[in-house]
Amino acid sequence: MAASDHLPGNSDRDRPSSETSTRCLREQSQRDFEVEFLGRILDRDPFYVDALRVQANNLARRGESTRALQLDRRLTRLQPDRPIPWYNLACSYAVLGMIDPAFDALTRAVDLGYHHFRHMLRDPDLKSLRQDPRFARILRRG
């Protein structure tokens, strides 16, 4: 037997079986799978807008608000004239308790054409903004 056969990772017992790999995939949630998959895509292409958007949403839903905020900031730099990235940025700031930047981003979203005011009233991410008089002013603009 060759000496390399005794090194870790060189024997069959050290390699994951296809059954083990399949079981791990089955146990992984769809969102976890997407986060891992999109993370690898974004490692190769950090400016892939569609992947950034989905990844930011997945991270926000998993409660990884700081990571979602980083991607939302990148999206607003890549798409500065689109209202949805600014709205999502406002949501990320609001969830993190960053009220003034949240209002700045929300105002920018409305200025760019975001007019889903009923959604804004129900969106749980914006809960921290609703008692502030600036929220009512933004709604009146629509």
Protein Blocks (a to p, Z undefined) as FASTA:
>chain_A
ZZklmpghiamklpccfklmmmmmmmpcfklmmmmmmmmmmmmmmmlmklmmmmmmmmmm
nopamlmmmmmmmmmmmmmmbfklmmmmmmmmmmnopaklmmmmmmmmmmnopacfklmm
mmmklmmmmmpmklmmmmmmZZ
